[in-house]
């Protein structure tokens, strides 16, 4: 079945199977499940610093090596959109989540069996060290115009991406299944399922509100109608829902943007491919709200305001470096989820699963929001007298 070739479909199947098994397995079998979950969690955690370096450092070096004023403006717009969306989501989380029917301490939970044996796989470095190294290495490569190091970073990124595709992604369904099997066996997830369904609905409303704000701001700044742009984006929105990938939707997004009379063709050809890789406002909005919900469900409290602000600011950086593939944002930011928010393996697995359930709509928000940022670029170019460059004839 082609349906189950997609990661979200496989994770959903793993989630369902995990819950079913968790409701049926005896304690002896659960000892095996708990041990397998621990080993898989160790392997995923080991890969996190490598993912951070592999995604962030090459992205900074590539952006800087061809830096122009318009590129700087585009990156700033993408970062501002993602961070403001994250902060809005965090504020909404503090306002809404305490009023949801979340029982942090559910009575009658069974105690999970002890792990049969521990196979510890320590990380090469702490996650925050990996982030600092990534930023400094990327910037230093730009400052020194180190072409060899830049090429090496790009090769390392390709290696890490292949490692994610062939190691991390294939084991994720098993990791999710064993995690949800444990949660179902002890009895917590079945009592909290209505909460997660409600949260998915809340997040989708947040997507539409943020897109309205983006297009409203773009209209005010550029003096051109954002409604005329967004009405062209229907095919791109539906394609993103189906592919769950900004990269896979790029060709359709270019087609839609080129049909708009309010977007300069040169800004479309420059901005749309760039934003498809660095502008992930819908994904970060979703991730922040889900992180706060999972924190309340598993740990009995919301993260502190200062912690969430730091998380949102750093998440904007990770969003710029995240790959435009299904689940790219949450995969790239697992280090933040563990390092800043303090999530353990169960919290990370729960985040991966619930994020996958709505990933297609987050991607659609990302892609549609790119049109608003391109309209802002068009307005900036006109306000600052940047001459329109001729573009190649469209082959799409």
C-alpha positions as a LaTeX table, in Angstrom:
\begin{tabular}{lrrr}
\hline
Residue & $x$ (\AA) & $y$ (\AA) & $z$ (\AA) \\
\hline
Unk1 & 0.00 & 0.00 & 0.00 \\
Unk2 & 1.36 & 3.42 & $-1.02$ \\
Unk3 & $-0.41$ & 4.95 & 1.95 \\
Unk4 & 1.95 & 3.30 & 4.42 \\
Unk5 & 5.05 & 4.48 & 2.58 \\
Unk6 & 4.55 & 7.87 & 4.25 \\
Unk7 & 6.11 & 8.40 & 7.68 \\
Unk8 & 3.00 & 9.89 & 9.36 \\
Unk9 & 0.90 & 6.91 & 8.22 \\
Unk10 & 3.47 & 4.46 & 9.58 \\
Unk11 & 3.69 & 6.35 & 12.87 \\
Unk12 & $-0.10$ & 6.39 & 13.16 \\
Unk13 & $-0.22$ & 2.64 & 12.55 \\
Unk14 & 2.54 & 2.14 & 15.13 \\
Unk15 & 0.61 & 4.28 & 17.62 \\
Unk16 & $-2.58$ & 2.24 & 17.17 \\
Unk17 & $-0.77$ & $-1.11$ & 17.37 \\
Unk18 & 1.15 & 0.04 & 20.42 \\
Unk19 & $-2.04$ & 1.00 & 22.25 \\
Unk20 & $-3.78$ & $-2.27$ & 21.30 \\
Unk21 & $-0.82$ & $-4.35$ & 22.46 \\
Unk22 & $-0.48$ & $-2.32$ & 25.63 \\
Unk23 & $-4.06$ & $-3.17$ & 26.56 \\
Unk24 & $-3.49$ & $-6.90$ & 25.99 \\
Unk25 & 0.10 & $-7.86$ & 26.88 \\
Unk26 & 1.00 & $-9.51$ & 30.22 \\
Unk27 & 3.67 & $-8.12$ & 32.55 \\
Unk28 & 6.31 & $-10.60$ & 31.31 \\
Unk29 & 5.99 & $-9.40$ & 27.73 \\
Unk30 & 6.03 & $-5.78$ & 28.85 \\
Unk31 & 9.53 & $-6.28$ & 30.28 \\
Unk32 & 10.71 & $-6.96$ & 26.71 \\
Unk33 & 8.79 & $-3.94$ & 25.38 \\
Unk34 & 10.24 & $-1.60$ & 28.03 \\
Unk35 & 13.78 & $-2.82$ & 27.35 \\
Unk36 & 13.40 & $-2.42$ & 23.56 \\
Unk37 & 11.96 & 1.07 & 24.07 \\
Unk38 & 14.97 & 2.04 & 26.20 \\
Unk39 & 17.50 & 0.80 & 23.61 \\
Unk40 & 15.74 & 2.54 & 20.72 \\
Unk41 & 15.52 & 5.73 & 22.76 \\
Unk42 & 19.25 & 5.59 & 23.42 \\
Unk43 & 19.96 & 5.27 & 19.68 \\
Unk44 & 17.67 & 8.18 & 18.79 \\
Unk45 & 19.23 & 10.34 & 21.51 \\
Unk46 & 22.73 & 9.53 & 20.26 \\
Unk47 & 21.82 & 10.82 & 16.79 \\
Unk48 & 20.36 & 14.12 & 18.03 \\
Unk49 & 23.64 & 16.14 & 18.34 \\
Unk50 & 24.72 & 14.85 & 14.91 \\
Unk51 & 21.41 & 16.01 & 13.44 \\
Unk52 & 21.83 & 19.43 & 15.04 \\
Unk53 & 25.32 & 19.91 & 13.57 \\
Unk54 & 24.39 & 18.36 & 10.24 \\
Unk55 & 21.39 & 20.63 & 9.68 \\
Unk56 & 22.35 & 23.95 & 11.29 \\
Unk57 & 26.04 & 24.48 & 10.44 \\
Unk58 & 25.77 & 23.80 & 6.67 \\
Unk59 & 22.63 & 25.94 & 6.42 \\
Unk60 & 24.40 & 28.94 & 7.99 \\
Unk61 & 27.48 & 28.47 & 5.80 \\
Unk62 & 25.41 & 28.23 & 2.61 \\
Unk63 & 23.28 & 31.26 & 3.43 \\
Unk64 & 26.28 & 33.36 & 4.33 \\
Unk65 & 28.43 & 32.41 & 1.37 \\
Unk66 & 25.99 & 34.07 & $-1.03$ \\
Unk67 & 24.78 & 36.74 & 1.33 \\
Unk68 & 23.08 & 39.76 & $-0.21$ \\
Unk69 & 20.80 & 42.38 & 1.23 \\
Unk70 & 17.70 & 40.60 & $-0.08$ \\
Unk71 & 18.89 & 37.28 & 1.33 \\
Unk72 & 19.42 & 38.86 & 4.74 \\
Unk73 & 15.94 & 40.39 & 4.61 \\
Unk74 & 14.41 & 37.06 & 3.57 \\
Unk75 & 16.11 & 35.13 & 6.38 \\
Unk76 & 15.08 & 37.79 & 8.90 \\
Unk77 & 11.46 & 37.61 & 7.70 \\
Unk78 & 11.42 & 33.81 & 7.95 \\
Unk79 & 12.98 & 33.85 & 11.42 \\
Unk80 & 10.63 & 36.59 & 12.67 \\
Unk81 & 7.56 & 34.77 & 11.33 \\
Unk82 & 8.57 & 31.47 & 12.95 \\
Unk83 & 9.51 & 33.02 & 16.30 \\
Unk84 & 6.41 & 35.23 & 16.53 \\
Unk85 & 4.22 & 32.24 & 15.62 \\
Unk86 & 5.96 & 30.23 & 18.35 \\
Unk87 & 5.52 & 32.99 & 20.94 \\
Unk88 & 1.84 & 33.39 & 20.00 \\
Unk89 & 1.40 & 29.64 & 20.38 \\
Unk90 & 3.12 & 29.71 & 23.78 \\
Unk91 & 0.89 & 32.55 & 24.98 \\
Unk92 & $-2.16$ & 30.62 & 23.78 \\
Unk93 & $-0.87$ & 27.54 & 25.58 \\
Unk94 & $-0.66$ & 29.37 & 28.90 \\
Unk95 & $-4.20$ & 30.70 & 28.36 \\
Unk96 & $-5.86$ & 27.49 & 27.11 \\
Unk97 & $-4.06$ & 24.39 & 28.41 \\
Unk98 & $-4.77$ & 24.98 & 32.15 \\
Unk99 & $-8.50$ & 24.93 & 31.29 \\
Unk100 & $-8.35$ & 21.62 & 29.42 \\
Unk101 & $-9.43$ & 18.51 & 31.28 \\
Unk102 & $-5.92$ & 17.15 & 31.85 \\
Unk103 & $-5.38$ & 14.85 & 34.80 \\
Unk104 & $-1.64$ & 14.90 & 35.39 \\
Unk105 & $-1.81$ & 12.26 & 38.07 \\
Unk106 & $-4.22$ & 9.54 & 37.04 \\
Unk107 & $-5.24$ & 7.15 & 39.78 \\
Unk108 & $-4.94$ & 3.42 & 39.32 \\
Unk109 & $-1.94$ & 3.39 & 36.98 \\
Unk110 & 0.08 & 0.18 & 36.80 \\
Unk111 & 3.81 & 0.31 & 37.44 \\
Unk112 & 5.88 & $-0.64$ & 34.40 \\
Unk113 & 8.32 & $-3.58$ & 34.77 \\
Unk114 & 12.01 & $-2.83$ & 35.23 \\
Unk115 & 14.30 & $-2.75$ & 32.18 \\
Unk116 & 15.84 & $-6.20$ & 31.67 \\
Unk117 & 19.25 & $-4.80$ & 30.71 \\
Unk118 & 20.60 & $-1.37$ & 29.88 \\
Unk119 & 22.48 & $-0.69$ & 26.66 \\
Unk120 & 23.70 & 2.87 & 27.19 \\
Unk121 & 24.77 & 4.84 & 24.10 \\
Unk122 & 26.11 & 8.20 & 25.36 \\
Unk123 & 25.86 & 11.24 & 23.09 \\
Unk124 & 29.14 & 12.54 & 21.64 \\
Unk125 & 28.37 & 15.94 & 23.19 \\
Unk126 & 25.48 & 17.69 & 24.96 \\
Unk127 & 22.81 & 19.13 & 22.66 \\
Unk128 & 23.51 & 22.76 & 23.60 \\
Unk129 & 27.20 & 22.21 & 22.87 \\
Unk130 & 26.22 & 20.88 & 19.44 \\
Unk131 & 24.06 & 23.97 & 18.82 \\
Unk132 & 26.84 & 26.37 & 19.86 \\
Unk133 & 29.36 & 24.49 & 17.71 \\
Unk134 & 26.99 & 24.55 & 14.73 \\
Unk135 & 26.40 & 28.31 & 14.89 \\
Unk136 & 30.06 & 29.20 & 15.46 \\
Unk137 & 31.33 & 26.77 & 12.83 \\
Unk138 & 28.84 & 28.01 & 10.23 \\
Unk139 & 29.60 & 31.67 & 10.91 \\
Unk140 & 33.38 & 31.13 & 10.98 \\
Unk141 & 33.19 & 29.33 & 7.62 \\
Unk142 & 31.44 & 32.42 & 6.20 \\
Unk143 & 33.85 & 34.91 & 7.79 \\
Unk144 & 36.94 & 33.09 & 6.50 \\
Unk145 & 35.35 & 32.12 & 3.16 \\
Unk146 & 36.45 & 28.58 & 3.86 \\
Unk147 & 35.30 & 26.85 & 0.69 \\
Unk148 & 36.72 & 23.45 & 1.66 \\
Unk149 & 35.05 & 23.47 & 5.07 \\
Unk150 & 31.78 & 24.65 & 3.52 \\
Unk151 & 31.87 & 21.74 & 1.08 \\
Unk152 & 32.73 & 19.35 & 3.92 \\
Unk153 & 29.77 & 20.65 & 5.94 \\
Unk154 & 27.49 & 20.10 & 2.97 \\
Unk155 & 28.80 & 16.56 & 2.59 \\
Unk156 & 28.32 & 15.98 & 6.32 \\
Unk157 & 24.75 & 17.26 & 5.99 \\
Unk158 & 24.12 & 14.73 & 3.20 \\
Unk159 & 25.58 & 11.97 & 5.39 \\
Unk160 & 23.43 & 12.94 & 8.39 \\
Unk161 & 20.31 & 13.19 & 6.22 \\
Unk162 & 21.01 & 9.71 & 4.87 \\
Unk163 & 21.52 & 8.48 & 8.43 \\
Unk164 & 18.16 & 9.98 & 9.38 \\
Unk165 & 16.46 & 8.36 & 6.37 \\
Unk166 & 18.01 & 4.90 & 6.78 \\
Unk167 & 18.45 & 4.58 & 10.54 \\
Unk168 & 16.37 & 7.04 & 12.56 \\
Unk169 & 13.23 & 7.10 & 10.40 \\
Unk170 & 12.97 & 3.28 & 10.06 \\
Unk171 & 13.23 & 2.73 & 13.82 \\
Unk172 & 10.80 & 5.53 & 14.73 \\
Unk173 & 7.64 & 3.42 & 14.22 \\
Unk174 & 9.04 & 0.76 & 16.59 \\
Unk175 & 10.05 & 3.45 & 19.09 \\
Unk176 & 6.57 & 5.01 & 18.91 \\
Unk177 & 4.88 & 1.60 & 19.17 \\
Unk178 & 6.84 & 0.56 & 22.27 \\
Unk179 & 6.29 & 3.96 & 23.89 \\
Unk180 & 2.53 & 3.90 & 23.37 \\
Unk181 & 2.41 & 0.26 & 24.36 \\
Unk182 & 3.96 & 1.26 & 27.71 \\
Unk183 & 1.63 & 4.25 & 28.12 \\
Unk184 & $-1.43$ & 2.11 & 27.34 \\
Unk185 & $-0.31$ & $-0.71$ & 29.63 \\
Unk186 & 0.08 & 1.61 & 32.61 \\
Unk187 & $-3.23$ & 3.29 & 31.67 \\
Unk188 & $-2.32$ & 6.95 & 31.12 \\
Unk189 & $-2.68$ & 7.46 & 27.35 \\
Unk190 & $-6.19$ & 6.03 & 27.05 \\
Unk191 & $-7.43$ & 8.54 & 29.64 \\
Unk192 & $-5.76$ & 11.52 & 27.87 \\
Unk193 & $-6.70$ & 10.71 & 24.24 \\
Unk194 & $-9.62$ & 13.21 & 24.10 \\
Unk195 & $-7.23$ & 15.96 & 25.19 \\
Unk196 & $-4.86$ & 15.34 & 22.28 \\
Unk197 & $-7.73$ & 15.29 & 19.78 \\
Unk198 & $-8.93$ & 18.65 & 21.11 \\
Unk199 & $-5.40$ & 20.08 & 20.94 \\
Unk200 & $-5.05$ & 19.10 & 17.27 \\
Unk201 & $-8.23$ & 21.07 & 16.53 \\
Unk202 & $-6.94$ & 24.09 & 18.48 \\
Unk203 & $-3.62$ & 24.04 & 16.60 \\
Unk204 & $-5.35$ & 23.96 & 13.20 \\
Unk205 & $-7.34$ & 27.07 & 14.16 \\
Unk206 & $-4.01$ & 28.65 & 15.12 \\
Unk207 & $-2.65$ & 27.93 & 11.62 \\
Unk208 & $-5.45$ & 29.91 & 9.96 \\
Unk209 & $-5.15$ & 32.78 & 12.42 \\
Unk210 & $-1.40$ & 33.06 & 11.80 \\
Unk211 & $-1.84$ & 32.99 & 8.01 \\
Unk212 & $-4.42$ & 35.78 & 8.32 \\
Unk213 & $-1.99$ & 37.84 & 10.39 \\
Unk214 & 0.86 & 37.26 & 7.92 \\
Unk215 & $-1.17$ & 38.26 & 4.88 \\
Unk216 & $-2.64$ & 41.24 & 6.73 \\
Unk217 & 0.87 & 42.48 & 7.64 \\
Unk218 & 2.08 & 41.87 & 4.06 \\
Unk219 & $-0.85$ & 43.88 & 2.68 \\
Unk220 & $-0.17$ & 46.82 & 4.99 \\
Unk221 & 3.57 & 46.85 & 4.27 \\
Unk222 & 3.52 & 46.32 & 0.50 \\
Unk223 & 0.37 & 48.27 & $-0.32$ \\
Unk224 & $-0.76$ & 45.33 & $-2.45$ \\
Unk225 & $-3.64$ & 42.97 & $-1.73$ \\
Unk226 & $-2.61$ & 39.84 & 0.12 \\
Unk227 & $-6.03$ & 38.32 & $-0.64$ \\
Unk228 & $-5.15$ & 38.33 & $-4.35$ \\
Unk229 & $-2.03$ & 36.28 & $-3.51$ \\
Unk230 & $-3.55$ & 33.80 & $-1.09$ \\
Unk231 & $-6.45$ & 32.93 & $-3.38$ \\
Unk232 & $-3.89$ & 31.49 & $-5.82$ \\
Unk233 & $-2.57$ & 29.07 & $-3.21$ \\
Unk234 & $-5.36$ & 26.48 & $-3.19$ \\
Unk235 & $-3.47$ & 23.88 & $-5.27$ \\
Unk236 & $-0.30$ & 24.35 & $-3.22$ \\
Unk237 & $-2.21$ & 24.01 & 0.06 \\
Unk238 & $-3.83$ & 20.75 & $-1.05$ \\
Unk239 & $-0.53$ & 19.42 & $-2.41$ \\
Unk240 & 1.19 & 20.15 & 0.91 \\
Unk241 & $-1.59$ & 18.33 & 2.80 \\
Unk242 & $-1.02$ & 15.32 & 0.57 \\
Unk243 & 2.79 & 15.28 & 0.47 \\
Unk244 & 3.50 & 16.58 & 4.01 \\
Unk245 & 6.71 & 18.05 & 2.56 \\
Unk246 & 7.61 & 21.66 & 1.73 \\
Unk247 & 10.28 & 20.41 & $-0.67$ \\
Unk248 & 7.85 & 18.14 & $-2.52$ \\
Unk249 & 5.32 & 20.99 & $-2.84$ \\
Unk250 & 7.82 & 23.52 & $-4.20$ \\
Unk251 & 6.98 & 23.13 & $-7.91$ \\
Unk252 & 3.26 & 23.66 & $-7.30$ \\
Unk253 & 3.93 & 26.59 & $-4.96$ \\
Unk254 & 6.00 & 28.28 & $-7.69$ \\
Unk255 & 3.17 & 27.79 & $-10.17$ \\
Unk256 & 0.65 & 29.35 & $-7.79$ \\
Unk257 & 2.87 & 32.32 & $-6.87$ \\
Unk258 & 3.67 & 33.09 & $-10.52$ \\
Unk259 & $-0.04$ & 33.47 & $-11.24$ \\
Unk260 & $-0.32$ & 36.34 & $-8.75$ \\
Unk261 & $-0.30$ & 39.85 & $-10.21$ \\
Unk262 & 0.92 & 41.33 & $-6.92$ \\
Unk263 & 4.18 & 39.38 & $-6.68$ \\
Unk264 & 7.24 & 40.45 & $-8.66$ \\
Unk265 & 8.45 & 37.51 & $-10.79$ \\
Unk266 & 12.06 & 37.93 & $-9.67$ \\
Unk267 & 10.97 & 37.92 & $-6.01$ \\
Unk268 & 8.92 & 34.76 & $-6.65$ \\
Unk269 & 11.86 & 32.90 & $-8.19$ \\
Unk270 & 14.12 & 34.06 & $-5.34$ \\
Unk271 & 11.77 & 33.90 & $-2.37$ \\
Unk272 & 9.55 & 30.85 & $-2.86$ \\
Unk273 & 12.36 & 28.22 & $-3.12$ \\
Unk274 & 14.24 & 29.86 & $-0.23$ \\
Unk275 & 11.20 & 30.12 & 2.07 \\
Unk276 & 10.22 & 26.51 & 1.30 \\
Unk277 & 13.39 & 25.50 & 3.14 \\
Unk278 & 13.65 & 28.07 & 5.93 \\
Unk279 & 10.10 & 29.27 & 6.72 \\
Unk280 & 8.27 & 26.77 & 8.94 \\
Unk281 & 5.81 & 28.95 & 10.86 \\
Unk282 & 3.01 & 26.35 & 10.96 \\
Unk283 & 5.32 & 23.62 & 12.15 \\
Unk284 & 6.84 & 25.66 & 15.00 \\
Unk285 & 3.39 & 26.92 & 16.07 \\
Unk286 & 2.26 & 23.31 & 16.31 \\
Unk287 & 5.36 & 22.07 & 18.07 \\
Unk288 & 5.25 & 24.72 & 20.79 \\
Unk289 & 1.60 & 24.05 & 21.69 \\
Unk290 & 2.11 & 20.28 & 21.61 \\
Unk291 & 5.23 & 20.53 & 23.78 \\
Unk292 & 3.30 & 22.46 & 26.40 \\
Unk293 & 0.44 & 19.94 & 26.30 \\
Unk294 & 2.78 & 16.95 & 26.61 \\
Unk295 & 4.58 & 18.65 & 29.50 \\
Unk296 & 1.28 & 19.11 & 31.33 \\
Unk297 & 0.17 & 15.52 & 30.61 \\
Unk298 & 3.41 & 13.71 & 31.48 \\
Unk299 & 5.10 & 15.98 & 34.00 \\
Unk300 & 2.15 & 17.70 & 35.61 \\
Unk301 & 3.14 & 21.30 & 34.82 \\
Unk302 & 3.73 & 23.78 & 32.03 \\
Unk303 & 7.32 & 24.91 & 31.36 \\
Unk304 & 8.25 & 28.28 & 32.87 \\
Unk305 & 7.77 & 31.45 & 30.83 \\
Unk306 & 11.51 & 32.10 & 30.56 \\
Unk307 & 12.12 & 28.52 & 29.45 \\
Unk308 & 9.43 & 28.77 & 26.75 \\
Unk309 & 10.75 & 32.10 & 25.45 \\
Unk310 & 14.25 & 30.61 & 25.12 \\
Unk311 & 12.78 & 27.52 & 23.47 \\
Unk312 & 10.87 & 29.66 & 20.93 \\
Unk313 & 13.90 & 31.81 & 20.07 \\
Unk314 & 16.12 & 28.77 & 19.49 \\
Unk315 & 13.36 & 26.88 & 17.69 \\
Unk316 & 13.36 & 29.66 & 15.07 \\
Unk317 & 17.03 & 28.90 & 14.38 \\
Unk318 & 16.34 & 25.17 & 14.13 \\
Unk319 & 13.41 & 25.83 & 11.78 \\
Unk320 & 15.75 & 27.61 & 9.34 \\
Unk321 & 18.07 & 24.60 & 9.35 \\
Unk322 & 15.39 & 21.90 & 9.35 \\
Unk323 & 14.96 & 19.82 & 6.17 \\
Unk324 & 11.75 & 20.30 & 4.19 \\
Unk325 & 10.70 & 16.69 & 4.63 \\
Unk326 & 7.88 & 15.15 & 6.71 \\
Unk327 & 8.61 & 15.67 & 10.40 \\
Unk328 & 11.76 & 17.68 & 9.63 \\
Unk329 & 11.09 & 20.40 & 12.20 \\
Unk330 & 10.47 & 18.15 & 15.18 \\
Unk331 & 13.32 & 15.82 & 14.18 \\
Unk332 & 15.80 & 18.71 & 13.98 \\
Unk333 & 14.63 & 20.14 & 17.31 \\
Unk334 & 14.61 & 16.97 & 19.41 \\
Unk335 & 17.71 & 18.33 & 21.10 \\
Unk336 & 15.85 & 21.43 & 22.22 \\
Unk337 & 12.94 & 19.37 & 23.46 \\
Unk338 & 15.25 & 17.31 & 25.65 \\
Unk339 & 17.87 & 19.95 & 26.49 \\
Unk340 & 15.68 & 23.01 & 27.13 \\
Unk341 & 12.34 & 21.50 & 28.14 \\
Unk342 & 13.84 & 18.45 & 29.85 \\
Unk343 & 11.69 & 15.84 & 28.08 \\
Unk344 & 12.72 & 12.23 & 28.61 \\
Unk345 & 12.43 & 9.48 & 25.98 \\
Unk346 & 8.70 & 9.05 & 26.59 \\
Unk347 & 8.05 & 12.76 & 26.11 \\
Unk348 & 10.09 & 12.87 & 22.90 \\
Unk349 & 8.31 & 9.83 & 21.47 \\
Unk350 & 4.91 & 11.29 & 22.34 \\
Unk351 & 5.89 & 14.54 & 20.62 \\
Unk352 & 6.95 & 12.68 & 17.47 \\
Unk353 & 3.66 & 10.81 & 17.35 \\
Unk354 & 1.22 & 13.67 & 17.96 \\
Unk355 & 3.21 & 15.99 & 15.67 \\
Unk356 & 2.95 & 13.43 & 12.85 \\
Unk357 & $-0.85$ & 13.30 & 13.21 \\
Unk358 & $-1.20$ & 16.88 & 11.92 \\
Unk359 & 2.10 & 17.36 & 10.06 \\
Unk360 & 0.36 & 17.77 & 6.71 \\
Unk361 & $-1.62$ & 20.80 & 7.90 \\
Unk362 & 1.45 & 22.40 & 9.46 \\
Unk363 & 3.28 & 22.00 & 6.14 \\
Unk364 & 0.33 & 23.55 & 4.28 \\
Unk365 & 0.50 & 26.55 & 6.64 \\
Unk366 & 4.25 & 26.85 & 5.97 \\
Unk367 & 3.81 & 26.82 & 2.19 \\
Unk368 & 0.86 & 29.22 & 2.14 \\
Unk369 & 2.68 & 31.60 & 4.47 \\
Unk370 & 5.56 & 31.77 & 1.97 \\
Unk371 & 3.32 & 33.81 & $-0.32$ \\
Unk372 & 2.90 & 36.48 & 2.36 \\
Unk373 & 6.65 & 36.74 & 2.94 \\
Unk374 & 7.25 & 36.98 & $-0.82$ \\
Unk375 & 4.75 & 39.84 & $-0.92$ \\
Unk376 & 6.77 & 41.55 & 1.80 \\
Unk377 & 9.93 & 41.04 & $-0.27$ \\
Unk378 & 8.17 & 42.60 & $-3.25$ \\
Unk379 & 7.24 & 45.60 & $-1.11$ \\
Unk380 & 10.78 & 45.90 & 0.25 \\
Unk381 & 12.31 & 45.80 & $-3.23$ \\
Unk382 & 9.98 & 48.54 & $-4.46$ \\
Unk383 & 10.43 & 50.76 & $-1.40$ \\
Unk384 & 14.24 & 50.55 & $-1.66$ \\
Unk385 & 14.47 & 50.97 & $-5.43$ \\
Unk386 & 15.85 & 47.49 & $-6.12$ \\
Unk387 & 15.66 & 46.99 & $-9.87$ \\
Unk388 & 13.57 & 44.09 & $-11.12$ \\
Unk389 & 15.75 & 41.38 & $-12.57$ \\
Unk390 & 14.63 & 39.43 & $-15.66$ \\
Unk391 & 13.67 & 35.83 & $-14.94$ \\
Unk392 & 13.92 & 32.72 & $-17.04$ \\
Unk393 & 10.75 & 31.58 & $-18.82$ \\
Unk394 & 8.72 & 29.21 & $-16.66$ \\
Unk395 & 8.93 & 25.53 & $-17.50$ \\
Unk396 & 6.37 & 24.52 & $-14.89$ \\
\hline
\end{tabular}
